[in-house]
Amino acid sequence: MKRTDIIVAGAFALGLAAMHPGGLLPTAAQAASATSQAEQTTVFDIENMTCALCPVTVKTAMEAVTGVAAVEINFDAKTATVIFDPSVASGETIGTASTNAGYPARARD
């Protein structure tokens, strides 16, 4: 990178910071914090999981719900831990997706 390119890039970045309300752009940590505040984690008890393929089906059904960020299945405990955006999805919708796939799911309190 040429010295002039670096100077131009630095000036551009300073200009962006000056245009943002408060004068500074949010850091990556601040952006991640804002995202995590919007997420909710719910544990579901899952029925009918009896074989190695069952968790794959449950996970696929739950991940298909818009707003679901991650699904982790614990076959031994017969649970699914789901991280989702409650402004887009609900525990009821996620549980229904699993139930419709043949694995009734009930959110823990």
Backbone bond lengths (Angstrom), bond angles and torsions (degrees), N, CA, C in turn:
res aa  C-N    CA-C-N  psi(-1)  N-CA   C-N-CA  omega(-1)  CA-C   N-CA-C  phi
1 M - - - 1.441 - - 1.528 108.14 -
2 K 1.319 116.97 135.30 1.462 121.70 179.27 1.515 110.46 -75.64
3 R 1.314 114.03 155.38 1.465 119.87 179.71 1.528 111.02 -58.99
4 T 1.311 117.26 -39.40 1.470 119.87 -179.61 1.529 111.01 -66.43
5 D 1.342 116.53 -34.62 1.462 119.73 177.84 1.532 110.73 -64.36
6 I 1.318 116.23 -39.31 1.466 121.12 179.88 1.523 110.04 -65.67
7 I 1.319 116.03 -42.83 1.467 120.58 179.92 1.529 110.29 -63.45
8 V 1.330 116.61 -44.05 1.460 120.85 179.84 1.530 110.22 -64.54
9 A 1.328 117.53 -43.05 1.457 120.86 179.51 1.528 110.51 -62.80
10 G 1.334 117.60 -41.50 1.464 121.09 178.81 1.518 111.55 -64.51
11 A 1.319 117.07 -42.51 1.462 120.68 179.14 1.526 110.55 -64.99
12 F 1.328 116.50 -38.69 1.456 120.30 177.98 1.521 110.55 -62.66
13 A 1.331 116.89 -44.71 1.464 121.17 179.57 1.525 110.99 -62.60
14 L 1.304 117.88 -41.07 1.465 121.15 178.02 1.527 110.40 -63.90
15 G 1.314 115.84 -39.22 1.463 120.14 178.60 1.522 111.15 -63.60
16 L 1.343 117.54 -40.36 1.463 120.68 177.24 1.519 111.06 -63.20
17 A 1.327 116.24 -43.45 1.457 119.74 -179.77 1.522 110.82 -62.21
18 A 1.315 116.47 -37.76 1.459 120.19 -179.10 1.529 111.36 -69.34
19 M 1.352 117.24 -29.66 1.452 120.52 -177.93 1.531 112.20 -80.98
20 H 1.323 118.43 -23.05 1.462 121.81 -177.46 1.524 109.97 -74.30
21 P 1.348 118.20 139.19 1.465 119.97 177.82 1.518 110.40 -54.45
22 G 1.286 117.15 133.19 1.459 121.35 -177.95 1.514 111.61 87.79
23 G 1.330 117.30 -8.79 1.454 121.26 175.92 1.508 115.87 84.83
24 L 1.326 119.05 -11.97 1.453 120.80 -178.71 1.518 110.38 -128.72
25 L 1.314 115.30 142.57 1.448 119.90 174.49 1.524 108.64 -77.56
26 P 1.322 118.53 148.64 1.463 119.63 178.19 1.519 110.71 -66.03
27 T 1.305 116.43 144.14 1.459 120.79 177.99 1.520 108.86 -76.44
28 A 1.321 116.18 167.43 1.464 120.55 177.97 1.525 110.27 -61.17
29 A 1.330 117.07 -38.03 1.464 120.55 179.63 1.528 111.05 -64.54
30 Q 1.331 116.85 -39.89 1.456 120.06 178.58 1.522 110.71 -66.40
31 A 1.311 116.98 -40.44 1.462 120.86 178.47 1.520 110.44 -64.93
32 A 1.332 117.63 -41.97 1.461 121.43 178.26 1.521 110.64 -64.58
33 S 1.314 117.21 -38.52 1.458 121.46 179.02 1.517 110.74 -63.91
34 A 1.318 116.86 -41.66 1.462 121.01 178.88 1.522 109.91 -63.88
35 T 1.337 116.99 -38.94 1.453 120.94 179.04 1.516 110.64 -66.54
36 S 1.343 116.84 -44.21 1.457 119.24 -177.01 1.527 111.48 -67.04
37 Q 1.322 118.44 -28.51 1.455 120.93 178.00 1.521 110.69 -67.87
38 A 1.321 116.91 -25.70 1.451 120.68 -178.53 1.521 111.64 -85.09
39 E 1.341 118.51 -9.63 1.454 121.56 -177.43 1.520 111.43 -96.21
40 Q 1.307 114.72 152.74 1.460 121.78 178.13 1.527 107.29 -129.89
41 T 1.321 116.82 145.06 1.461 121.55 176.47 1.522 108.82 -115.22
42 T 1.328 115.50 130.32 1.459 121.62 178.82 1.517 108.79 -132.25
43 V 1.333 115.93 139.55 1.461 122.05 175.80 1.525 107.70 -102.48
44 F 1.322 115.09 131.33 1.461 122.00 179.35 1.519 109.97 -112.85
45 D 1.335 117.20 137.98 1.457 121.97 168.76 1.522 106.21 -85.34
46 I 1.331 116.16 130.86 1.461 121.51 -175.52 1.528 109.70 -114.09
47 E 1.316 116.92 131.43 1.466 122.69 176.95 1.529 110.18 -96.72
48 N 1.324 114.87 158.22 1.468 123.51 172.04 1.527 115.39 73.15
49 M 1.317 119.83 10.02 1.469 119.68 177.32 1.529 107.86 -81.81
50 T 1.338 116.18 106.78 1.458 120.58 -175.28 1.525 114.26 -123.47
51 C 1.332 117.60 -12.99 1.467 119.23 -177.26 1.528 110.12 -135.28
52 A 1.309 115.89 174.64 1.468 121.54 -176.45 1.526 112.55 -66.55
53 L 1.313 118.75 -24.31 1.466 121.30 -179.38 1.523 112.83 -82.53
54 C 1.314 117.02 -23.27 1.470 121.01 -178.06 1.538 112.86 -54.44
55 P 1.339 119.60 -48.55 1.471 119.37 -179.53 1.525 113.03 -60.77
56 V 1.317 116.86 -32.70 1.472 120.45 178.75 1.526 109.67 -64.96
57 T 1.318 116.06 -42.65 1.467 120.55 179.84 1.521 111.30 -65.16
58 V 1.335 116.87 -44.36 1.472 121.24 179.50 1.525 109.85 -62.56
59 K 1.326 116.34 -47.53 1.464 120.74 -178.68 1.526 110.91 -60.78
60 T 1.319 116.65 -44.88 1.465 120.68 179.83 1.527 111.29 -62.03
61 A 1.324 116.71 -42.83 1.474 120.41 -179.90 1.521 111.10 -64.19
62 M 1.321 116.62 -44.07 1.473 119.95 -178.62 1.521 111.74 -70.09
63 E 1.319 117.30 -39.70 1.468 120.37 179.44 1.527 112.34 -66.39
64 A 1.318 117.33 -21.78 1.462 120.89 179.74 1.528 112.32 -73.22
65 V 1.320 117.55 -14.77 1.465 120.98 179.12 1.527 108.98 -74.66
66 T 1.303 116.69 125.50 1.457 121.62 179.05 1.525 109.55 -59.98
67 G 1.334 115.85 130.86 1.456 121.24 179.97 1.515 113.44 102.74
68 V 1.339 117.24 -12.54 1.464 120.74 177.81 1.525 108.50 -80.19
69 A 1.341 115.67 125.52 1.464 121.01 -178.60 1.523 112.03 -95.10
70 A 1.333 117.75 -35.42 1.463 120.43 -177.60 1.520 109.80 -158.45
71 V 1.340 114.62 148.25 1.458 121.76 176.37 1.522 107.42 -135.38
72 E 1.323 115.87 128.57 1.461 120.53 175.28 1.528 107.82 -123.35
73 I 1.323 115.45 125.21 1.453 121.60 -177.83 1.526 109.30 -101.59
74 N 1.337 116.39 135.81 1.459 122.13 172.22 1.524 105.77 -114.42
75 F 1.334 115.70 100.64 1.461 120.77 -175.69 1.523 111.24 -62.83
76 D 1.328 117.39 -43.07 1.466 120.79 -177.91 1.529 112.18 -62.46
77 A 1.331 116.53 -41.16 1.468 121.05 -179.57 1.527 112.14 -85.99
78 K 1.335 116.57 -9.80 1.475 122.26 -177.90 1.528 110.91 58.68
79 T 1.352 114.87 47.84 1.466 120.22 179.68 1.527 111.06 -130.92
80 A 1.308 114.44 161.37 1.462 122.70 171.82 1.520 107.23 -130.85
81 T 1.325 116.61 128.00 1.461 121.31 175.26 1.520 106.45 -103.97
82 V 1.321 116.01 122.18 1.461 121.53 -172.55 1.524 109.92 -121.42
83 I 1.320 115.86 130.71 1.461 122.47 172.97 1.524 106.73 -105.94
84 F 1.325 115.75 126.97 1.461 119.20 -176.11 1.523 111.22 -149.81
85 D 1.312 114.68 165.11 1.463 122.40 177.42 1.530 107.29 -92.84
86 P 1.338 117.94 109.96 1.464 120.04 -176.37 1.529 114.40 -67.66
87 S 1.322 117.06 -12.46 1.465 118.90 175.90 1.530 111.04 -80.64
88 V 1.346 116.39 -11.13 1.459 121.24 -178.77 1.538 111.24 -115.51
89 A 1.319 116.70 -41.04 1.466 121.83 -176.90 1.524 109.49 -124.26
90 S 1.322 115.26 164.58 1.472 120.17 176.31 1.521 108.39 -129.58
91 G 1.322 115.03 159.85 1.449 119.64 175.73 1.517 111.68 -58.61
92 E 1.309 115.86 -37.04 1.461 120.87 179.07 1.533 111.33 -62.87
93 T 1.321 117.23 -43.95 1.463 121.68 179.95 1.526 110.90 -64.12
94 I 1.334 115.90 -41.59 1.465 120.53 -179.45 1.532 109.81 -67.02
95 G 1.324 116.81 -44.16 1.461 120.52 177.53 1.521 112.19 -62.18
96 T 1.306 116.46 -38.76 1.467 121.44 178.87 1.529 110.93 -64.34
97 A 1.321 116.78 -37.97 1.470 120.39 179.20 1.526 110.10 -61.18
98 S 1.318 116.78 -43.79 1.463 120.59 178.36 1.530 110.59 -67.21
99 T 1.313 116.65 -43.40 1.463 121.63 179.21 1.526 110.75 -59.74
100 N 1.323 116.77 -43.01 1.467 121.11 179.31 1.524 112.20 -65.26
101 A 1.335 116.71 -23.95 1.467 121.38 177.76 1.537 111.12 -85.03
102 G 1.339 117.35 -1.51 1.461 121.61 177.36 1.509 114.98 102.85
103 Y 1.341 116.20 7.83 1.455 121.08 -177.76 1.531 109.10 -128.06
104 P 1.338 117.02 86.77 1.471 119.61 -178.97 1.525 111.61 -51.97
105 A 1.320 115.22 132.79 1.468 121.51 -177.83 1.523 109.11 -124.96
106 R 1.326 114.99 135.68 1.464 121.49 178.94 1.518 108.71 -128.33
107 A 1.318 116.21 124.82 1.468 120.91 179.43 1.516 109.39 -67.85
108 R 1.326 115.25 137.33 1.475 120.08 174.78 1.519 108.52 -77.03
109 D 1.332 115.92 151.36 1.467 120.23 177.82 1.508 110.61 -78.69
